[in-house]
Amino acid sequence: MPKTNVMTIRVPEDLKERIENTAMLQGVSINQFALYAFTKELSELENSRYFRRFLQGRRKEEILENFDAVMKKVQARTVEEWDSL
């Protein structure tokens, strides 16, 4: 098991209540919910930073052309009736 550390954070009372309620609704501890929320948000921030750097200096038209080229390589498939909503 990886080494764990204790981190104390101060949050407004209303946010604390929202965290407690959400954790309870999810059936997890506040700690588990906090770990999930921190991990999810950090991943989104890291992904956003990656794509900003990856797309920096590229024109919108170039991005769309490349996307269209990739999509042309994907074979057409029939869509099942239950999946066509």
C-alpha positions in Angstrom: 0.0 0.0 0.0 1.4 3.4 -0.9 2.4 5.7 1.9 -0.3 8.1 2.9 -0.2 11.6 4.4 -2.6 13.6 6.3 -3.7 17.0 4.8 -5.9 19.4 6.7 -8.0 21.9 4.6 -10.3 24.6 5.7 -13.6 24.8 3.9 -16.7 27.0 4.4 -19.4 25.4 6.5 -21.8 25.2 3.5 -19.2 23.4 1.4 -18.5 21.0 4.2 -22.2 20.1 4.4 -22.4 19.6 0.7 -19.4 17.3 0.8 -20.8 15.3 3.7 -24.2 15.0 1.9 -22.7 13.9 -1.4 -20.4 11.4 0.3 -23.4 10.0 2.2 -25.5 9.8 -1.0 -22.6 8.0 -2.8 -22.3 5.6 0.1 -18.6 6.5 0.7 -16.6 8.1 3.5 -15.8 11.8 3.3 -12.2 10.8 2.8 -13.0 8.5 -0.1 -15.1 11.2 -1.7 -12.4 13.8 -1.3 -9.8 11.6 -2.8 -12.1 10.9 -5.8 -12.9 14.7 -6.2 -9.3 15.8 -6.0 -8.1 13.0 -8.4 -10.8 13.8 -10.9 -10.2 17.5 -10.9 -6.4 17.1 -11.1 -6.8 14.8 -14.1 -9.1 17.3 -15.8 -6.6 20.1 -15.2 -3.7 18.0 -16.4 -5.6 16.9 -19.6 -6.6 20.5 -20.3 -3.0 21.6 -20.0 -1.8 18.8 -22.3 -4.3 19.6 -25.0 -3.6 23.4 -24.8 0.1 22.7 -25.4 -0.7 20.1 -28.1 -3.0 22.4 -30.0 -0.9 25.6 -29.5 -0.1 27.3 -32.8 -2.4 25.1 -34.8 -5.2 26.6 -36.8 -8.8 25.5 -36.3 -9.0 24.5 -40.0 -5.9 22.3 -39.6 -7.4 20.5 -36.6 -10.7 19.9 -38.3 -9.0 18.6 -41.5 -6.9 16.2 -39.5 -10.1 15.0 -37.6 -11.9 14.5 -40.9 -9.0 12.5 -42.3 -9.0 10.2 -39.3 -12.8 9.8 -39.4 -12.6 8.8 -43.1 -10.5 5.8 -42.0 -13.2 4.6 -39.7 -15.5 2.1 -41.4 -19.1 2.8 -41.5 -21.3 0.6 -39.4 -25.0 0.0 -39.0 -26.5 1.4 -35.9 -28.7 -1.0 -33.9 -32.2 0.2 -33.5 -31.9 0.4 -29.7 -28.8 2.6 -30.1 -30.3 5.1 -32.6 -32.2 7.3 -30.1 
